[in-house]
Amino acid sequence: MKEVNSLYVKIIPAFLLLILFSFVMIVKREDGFSEMTFSNQNKVEVKVEEILKSNEDRELVANESFKNRFVYIAFQKESEFTSYFIDKETGEEKEFLSYLKRGCEDAFLTKEHELLYLKYPKFLADALSGEEVVKTYQVLESELVIHYNHYVLDFTLPEAPFLRISYAEIQNYLDIPVEAVEEYENENGYTLDKNKKSIALTFDDGPSGEKTNQLVDILEQNKAHATFFMVGNRMEDGAAVIRNVLNKGNEIGSHSYAHKNMKRQKLEDVISGEETTKEIYRNITGQELIYTRPPYGNVTNSIKESLNTIFITWNIDTEDWLHRNKDYIVNHIMEHVSDGDIILMHDIYDTTIEAVAEVLPKLYAEGYQVVTISELANLKGISLEEHSLYRSLKEVQ
C-alpha cells in the first residue's frame, strides 16, 4: 500500500506539469493565430485604403465583404466599370478567376462564351472575345456580371457591353459559396424591348435557294428576324428553304402566285392565285399565310375587300433591283431609316445579301431591333386587320 501511494506521489506532479505545459502551448498558439489574424486584417484594410485613394475620381459602387472570402470593391466612371478582390486570408489583391476550383477555368470560360453568343450578335461577341479585351467582374447576390472594356469595333455601341450569368450556371466551377436561384432566364439577343427602336426588313420574290439561306444565316448571326414574301409558283421547289426560314424564327407572306400585277388581272384570277398559294404553303408547313404583298405594291379596293389577308407594302424602297450596289443599299437604309419602318429588298441578288451583312451591325449600333412584321406590330401595339394595307408600322400615339 505504501508502494502505491509512493507511485501516486511521483506520477501526479508529472501529470500536472504536462497539463500546465499543454496549456501554455495552447495560449501561445492562440496568441500567434490572433496576431496573424490581426496582421492579415490590417493588410486588408491597408489595401482597401490604397485602392480607394487611387480611384478617387471614380464613383464607388461597392465596398463589401463577400462570403467572408474577399473584400469586393467596384467603381464606375462613365461607361467603364472597375473591380478589385482583396483576399481576406492573405490581404492580397487577386483576380476573380483565382476563386474558381482547380481545373475549372476552361469550363467557366466556355460557359461565358456560350452565354455571350446567346446575348449578342456574332460581330459583337467576336469583338468581346478578343485577346485585347479587359474584363471586370461584378459579384451580386445571385449572379455574376462581366463588363467588357477595350474591345475593337468600327462604330460606337448604344451602351457598354456586359453579361449577366446566374450562379446556377457556374456554381460548380466556383470555389466560393454562392446562392443559386432555381428560376432564372439567360440573356437572349432575341428578347425584344418595346422601349427600343424597331424596324422590319422584308424580302420579295423568293424562295431563292442558297441566296435565301445565306440571308437566313446572316439574320441569325445578327440576332435579327425578317419577313419573306414568296411567290407561290416557286414554293414547291423551295420547300426546304421555306422550312429553314421558319425554323430560324422568320416569317413568310404571299407575294402572289405568279408575280403578276394584280391591278391588271381579273379579280377572280387574283383570288384563285392567292388560294392556290395558300394551299401550297399549307401543304409544306401546316401553317396559314396571313400576309400578302401585292407585286409592285399595286392593289385595288375591290381586291382588298375580296381577299381575307393583311396587305403589307413598304415605306422605304432600297431599289436594290435597280442599283445592284451594296454601298448604295447600305447608305440608303442608314440615311432614311426610322422607328417603325418597313424596308423593301429582294432575296435574289448577291449585292443585297452583301448589303444586309454590312447594314445589320450598323443598325444594331444605332439601337435598332430588326424584326418580323408580326413582331413589329406587337412592339408598336398595332392590331393588324384583314382587308387593310400597311406601309409602315409607326407607333400608335
Residue pairs with C-beta under 8 A, 6 or more apart in sequence:
40 88
40 89
40 90
40 91
41 91
42 91
43 90
43 91
43 92
44 71
44 86
44 88
44 91
46 91
47 86
47 91
47 92
47 93
48 63
48 71
48 73
48 86
51 73
51 84
51 86
51 93
52 60
52 63
52 73
55 75
55 82
57 77
58 75
58 76
58 77
58 82
59 75
59 76
59 77
60 73
60 74
60 75
61 74
61 75
61 76
62 72
62 73
62 74
62 83
62 138
63 71
63 72
63 73
63 74
64 71
64 72
65 71
65 72
65 88
66 72
66 139
66 176
67 176
67 177
67 178
68 88
69 87
69 88
69 99
69 176
70 85
70 86
70 87
70 88
70 94
70 99
71 85
71 86
71 88
72 83
72 84
72 85
72 139
73 83
73 84
73 85
73 86
74 81
74 82
74 83
74 84
74 136
74 138
75 81
75 82
75 83
76 82
79 159
79 160
80 147
80 149
80 160
81 136
81 138
81 147
81 149
81 160
81 162
82 136
83 96
83 136
83 137
83 138
84 93
85 93
85 94
85 95
85 96
85 98
85 99
85 137
86 92
86 93
86 94
87 93
87 94
96 137
96 139
97 105
97 108
99 174
99 175
99 176
100 108
100 173
100 174
100 175
101 172
101 173
101 174
101 175
102 175
104 172
104 173
107 173
108 170
108 173
111 165
111 169
111 170
111 173
112 146
112 163
112 165
113 129
115 163
115 165
115 169
115 186
115 187
116 125
116 128
116 129
116 163
117 125
118 186
118 187
118 188
118 189
119 125
119 163
119 186
119 187
119 188
119 189
120 128
120 161
120 189
120 223
121 189
121 221
121 222
121 223
121 224
121 360
121 361
121 364
122 221
122 222
123 221
123 222
123 361
124 153
124 157
124 161
124 361
124 364
127 133
127 151
127 152
127 153
128 148
128 151
128 161
130 151
130 152
132 150
132 151
132 152
133 148
133 149
133 150
133 151
134 148
134 149
134 150
135 146
135 147
135 148
135 149
136 146
136 147
136 149
137 144
137 145
137 146
137 147
138 144
138 145
138 146
138 147
141 179
142 166
142 167
142 178
142 179
142 180
142 181
142 184
143 164
143 165
143 166
143 167
143 184
144 164
144 165
144 167
144 170
145 162
145 163
145 164
145 165
146 162
146 163
146 165
147 160
147 161
147 162
148 160
148 161
148 162
148 163
149 160
151 161
153 365
155 361
155 362
155 365
156 365
157 365
158 365
158 366
158 367
163 187
164 187
166 180
166 181
166 184
166 186
167 174
167 178
167 179
167 180
167 181
168 180
168 181
168 182
168 184
169 186
171 178
171 180
189 223
190 223
190 225
190 249
192 198
192 369
192 371
192 375
192 379
193 369
194 379
196 367
196 368
196 369
197 338
197 339
197 366
197 367
197 368
197 369
198 339
198 340
198 368
198 369
198 370
198 371
198 375
198 376
198 379
198 380
199 337
199 338
199 339
199 340
199 341
199 342
199 343
199 363
199 368
199 369
199 370
199 371
199 376
200 226
200 227
200 341
200 342
200 343
200 370
200 371
200 372
200 373
200 375
200 376
200 393
201 224
201 226
201 227
201 343
201 345
201 356
201 370
202 226
202 227
202 228
202 229
202 293
202 312
202 314
202 342
202 343
202 344
202 345
202 373
203 212
203 215
203 226
203 227
203 228
203 229
203 345
203 346
203 347
203 352
204 229
204 255
204 293
204 344
204 345
204 346
204 347
205 229
205 230
205 231
205 255
205 259
205 346
205 347
205 348
206 212
206 228
206 229
206 230
206 231
206 234
206 238
206 241
206 346
206 347
206 348
207 228
207 230
207 234
207 235
207 237
207 238
207 241
207 242
207 245
207 347
208 238
208 241
208 347
208 348
209 238
209 241
211 347
211 348
211 349
211 350
211 353
212 228
212 238
212 241
212 244
212 245
212 347
213 241
213 244
214 353
215 226
215 347
215 352
215 353
215 356
216 244
216 245
216 248
216 250
218 353
218 356
218 357
218 360
219 225
219 226
219 248
219 250
219 356
219 360
219 370
220 248
220 249
222 360
222 361
222 364
222 370
223 364
224 360
224 369
224 370
224 371
225 248
225 249
225 250
225 251
225 370
225 371
225 372
225 375
226 250
226 370
226 372
227 250
227 251
227 252
227 253
227 291
227 312
227 372
227 373
227 374
228 245
228 250
228 251
228 252
228 253
228 347
229 252
229 253
229 254
229 255
229 291
229 292
229 293
229 312
230 238
230 242
230 252
230 253
230 254
230 255
230 281
231 255
231 256
231 257
231 258
231 259
231 277
232 254
232 255
232 256
232 257
232 258
232 273
232 276
232 277
232 280
232 281
233 257
233 258
235 242
235 277
235 280
235 281
235 284
236 280
236 284
239 284
242 252
242 281
242 284
242 285
243 284
243 285
245 251
245 252
246 252
246 285
246 287
249 372
250 372
251 291
251 372
251 373
251 374
252 281
252 285
252 289
253 289
253 290
253 291
253 292
253 293
253 312
253 373
254 274
254 277
254 278
254 281
254 289
254 291
254 292
254 293
254 309
255 292
255 293
255 295
256 262
256 270
256 273
256 274
256 277
256 292
256 294
256 295
257 273
257 274
257 276
257 277
258 273
259 295
260 273
260 295
261 295
261 296
261 298
262 270
262 294
262 295
262 298
262 299
262 300
262 303
263 298
263 299
263 300
265 273
267 302
267 303
267 306
270 303
270 306
270 307
271 306
271 307
274 292
274 307
274 309
277 289
278 288
278 289
281 287
281 288
281 289
282 288
282 289
289 309
290 309
290 310
291 309
291 310
291 311
291 312
291 373
292 307
292 309
292 310
292 311
292 312
293 311
293 312
293 313
294 303
294 311
294 313
297 313
297 314
299 311
299 389
304 311
304 387
304 388
304 389
305 387
307 387
308 386
308 387
309 386
309 387
310 384
310 385
310 386
310 388
310 390
311 387
311 388
311 389
311 390
312 342
312 373
312 389
312 390
313 342
313 344
313 389
313 390
313 391
314 342
314 343
314 344
314 391
314 392
315 341
315 342
315 391
315 392
316 332
316 333
316 336
316 337
316 341
316 342
316 343
316 344
317 344
318 329
318 332
318 333
318 343
318 344
318 345
318 352
318 355
319 332
320 329
320 345
320 346
320 349
320 351
320 352
320 355
321 346
321 349
323 329
323 351
324 349
324 351
325 351
326 351
326 354
326 355
326 358
327 355
329 345
329 351
329 352
329 355
329 359
330 355
330 358
330 359
330 362
333 343
333 355
333 359
333 363
334 359
334 362
334 363
334 366
337 343
337 363
337 366
337 368
339 368
339 394
339 395
340 376
340 380
340 392
340 393
340 394
340 395
341 392
342 373
342 376
342 390
342 391
342 392
342 393
345 352
345 355
345 356
346 352
347 353
360 370
363 370
364 370
369 379
371 379
373 384
373 393
374 384
376 393
377 383
377 384
377 393
380 393
380 394
380 395
380 396
381 395
381 396
382 390
382 393
382 396
384 390
